[in-house]
Each structure stands twice: as structure tokens, then as C-alpha cells.
Amino acid sequence: MPLLAYHVWRYTSRPVMSGPGLYDPTTIMNADILAYCQKEGWCKLAFYLLSFFYYLYGMIYVLVSS
């Protein structure tokens, strides 16, 4: 749920553009913005992987204990 709220906040606070995208193609190559977006991507990947293995463990635990 917190990641969903972050995605909504990030989408609503995006720079105003003509299209519905999140990243402005003219500023994405700025080193500061690129580093921030890359760090954001790695954090999201870590969260999704941890969540996946946590739920996989929970499913296997329930199946084995039954």
C-alpha cells in the first residue's frame, strides 16, 4: 500500500508535459535526475523481490503444513 501511494504521488507531481508520461525526455539525461531515477528503480526492484519471496514462502508454508 505505501508503494501504491508513492506511485500516485509521483504521478501527480510529475512535470507538466503534453503527453501522459512520467519522465520528461528533455531532462532525463540530467545527471542528478538520472541518478535519482536509477536509485528509485533499484529500491522498487528490491521491494518487489522481497515481497515476491515473502509471499512465495508464505504460500509454500501453507501448502506444506496442510
N, C-alpha and C positions, 0 to 999 in steps of 0.2 A: 504494500500500500504506500509506503513512503516513496518508493521509486516512481510509482504512478503519479503521485502529487508533484514530484520533481519534474517529470516529463511535461505535465500540464503547465507548470510554472515556466519551464524553459521555453515551451512553445509560445506561451502568451507574452513572454518578454523578449522575443526574438526581434531583430532589426526589421523595420518596415520595408518590405520588398513588394514587387509586383506579383510574384509567384508565392505559392504556399510553402516553400522550402524553409528549412531551419538555418542553414548556413549560407551566408552571403558570398557568392563566388568571387567578389572583388576583394574581400577582406580575409578570406580563409587562409591565404598564404602569408598573412602577418604572423611572425614567429611567436608572439605572445598568445594569440588566439589559437594558432595551430597546436602549441604545447598544451594549452588548457583543454582543447577538444580531444587531444590524444590521451591526456590523463583521465578525462571524463570517460572516454571509451574503455580504457583499461579497468577503471573502477566498476563500470557497468558489467564488463565481462566477468570480473571476479565475483560480483554479486550474483550474477546469473549462474555461474558454475557452482558456487557454494549452495545456492538454492536448489539447483538440479540434483546434486549429490545428496543433499539433506533429504529431499523428498524421495529420491530413489532408495536411500537407506530405510526411510520410514515405510515405504511400500514393501521392500523385501522383508523387513522385520515383521510386518503384519502377516505377510504370506507364509513365512516360516513358522511363526508362533501359532498359527491356526491349526 
